[in-house]
Amino acid sequence: MVSFERDIRPLFRPDDAEAMSWAFDLRSYEDVREHAETIYERLADGSMPCDESWPDERVERFRGWIDAGMPP
């Protein structure tokens, strides 16, 4: 099973968390869960992170976490 702490949080680099801190905290399970669909949309369209798109595998892992009910 995919979990936030083990599988999702490590995908976000410290620079990613800092760049998005104005909107939400990518290190926080609660914030990422609350904004998961918006984050996914930005990951999928390549507008997040701001310096380079994630590989499809990472985007799919994030989607899988959402679809699994966003376990901590």
N, C-alpha and C positions, 0 to 999 in steps of 0.2 A: 504494500500500500504506500502511496506517495504521501509524504508529510511535509508540512511547511518548514519545520526546523531542519529536517535532514535533507530535503530535496529542492525546496523552493527558495528559501531565504539565501542559501549560498550562491544562487544564480545572480543575485543582485550585488554588484561590487560596491564598496564604500562610496566611490564617486557617483554611482547611480543613485544611492540613497541621499547623498548630499544634493545632487541636482534636482531631485524631486521633492525635497523636504518642504517646499512651499505648498505642496498639494497633499502629501501624505507621507508616512514613514514606511519605507520599504523594508525596514528591519522589524516592523511591528506586525505580528500576526493579525491583530484586530484591524489595523489600517488596510493591510493588503486584502484581507477578506472583504472588508466593506467596499473596496474599490476594485475588486478582482476583475469584473467585466470590462471596466474602463482600461485597466492595466493590460488585460489581454488584447483588447482592440488595438492599443498602441503598439504592443509587442508584435502583433500579427501584421500591422501595416508598416512596420519598420520605423515608426517615429519615436520609439523608445527601445533601448536607451538612445540618447541623443547623438552618440558618436559612431555607432554601428548597429546594424540589425542583428538580432539573435539568429542563430541557426534554427532551422525548422524544428529540430529535435527539442530544443529548449522551449520554443513556443508551444509545441505539442505537450511537453511535460507540464507546463503551466496550465494548459487547457485541461489536461487529465486530472490535475489537482482540483480544479474547479468542478469538473464533472463527478469527481469522487466525493463531493460534499465539503471540500476545503478542510481536510483534517489538519489539526495542529501538528 
